[in-house]
Amino acid sequence: MTVPDAGPPSRILVLCPYPLNSGAGQRLKFEQYYADWRSASHEITVSPFMDRALWRVAYERGHHFAKAWGTLKGFARRIRDLARLPRYDLVYVFMWVTPVGGSLFERWTRARAARLIFDVEDNVVLGDQRAGEDDPNPLLRRLRGAGKARVLVETADHVITSSPALNAKCLVLNRRRACTYISSSVDTDRFVPAGRTQPEVPTIGWTGTFSSRPYLDLLRPVFQRLAKERRFRLRVIGNFDYELPGVDLEVLRWSAEREVEDLQQLDIGVYPLTDDEWVTGKSGLKAIQYMAFGIPCVATAVGTTPQIIRDGENGLLVRTEEEWLAALTSLLDDPVLRQRLGERARKDAVARYSLHAIASEYRRVLAETLTADR
């Protein structure tokens, strides 16, 4: 792939929701490439809406004063950002400029930015459909403006999307018809298989946050039925408590320090999804994470997943509860199958979803946007 010459050093301001190395959708997407962008003569300034204090409590119940104070500080940072936008050659926005309210801050940002790239994850052009009874911030979701993402999709100089299906939607909306699908990616020099021996009791694992917990809940009856027939441990890595009677369950709090070690101990990864339009915007990140570790993944055959997992070659694709049971049973019973699928998955992750494989795609979009006619 030929990457256009970006010309002289450029100044880029990144407006993102989360602090560095925190939210997975940000951390395992563009955030990994700051060093690469700087090596391409871009000067990068990052302005997250949340500071560390707000991030620590944002997805916990309660902490109302800390959340309110952190949100006010986030808006203060955005007001400062608006004042300095004209100093930058390019503004890179991930998901939204502010988390609540209408699209005023997004419109101001677009008006004051010389050039703007909008990086959109999930099918947010449909509005946020993830709220549920376990949501620790139901008021925040009600206050979130549905038109924020759409304004940015329509007016951005370039849109980066998380799935082919979402890219097709954004191509219709974007006035420049400038949209690029860039897959989530992982550092395959850090995310490596553990090389451990096959255990007597295999571990099935899932990783995610409270917002994706409803997908994990889809497998509750599967795990409970499976536990009556086979020995296994279920490891849930997330930011919430979880209970599942009748299943040998281990719940771990995600941490950056233990992320690699916690995932390396899995023997099988699961990626359950619903079959709906929201899911078509998902990047398949969980599957890619498992693959990098050489962990065979069982995933619902919807959305982007069938483009990542080839059934029977580098993982298993399923749809029904019975197919989930059959797939998990076969992997629990057959360590040779687990090894074969895992080895192929690791090779595919390095070839298609590593930092080395994806870096040039970001460089190309940055260069094209910086040099495009206005």
Secondary structure, DSSP 8 states (H G I E B T S, - for coil): -------S-EEEEEEESS-TT--HHHHTTGGGGHHHHHHTTEEEEEEESS-HHHHHHHTSS--HHHHHHHHHHHHHHHHHHHHHGGG-SEEEEES-SSSSB-SHHHHHHHHH-SSEEEEE-SSGGG------TT-S-HHHHHHB-TTHHHHHHHH-SEEEESSHHHHHHHHHH-TT--EEE----B-TTTS--------SS-EEEEE--GGGHHHHHTTHHHHHHHHTTS--EEEEEESS----TTS-EEEEE--TTTHHHHHHT-SEEEE---SSTGGGG---HHHHHHHHTT--EEEES-TTHHHH--BTTTBEEE-SHHHHHHHHHHHHH-HHHHHHHHHHHHHHHHHHHBHHHHHHHHHHHHHHHHHS--
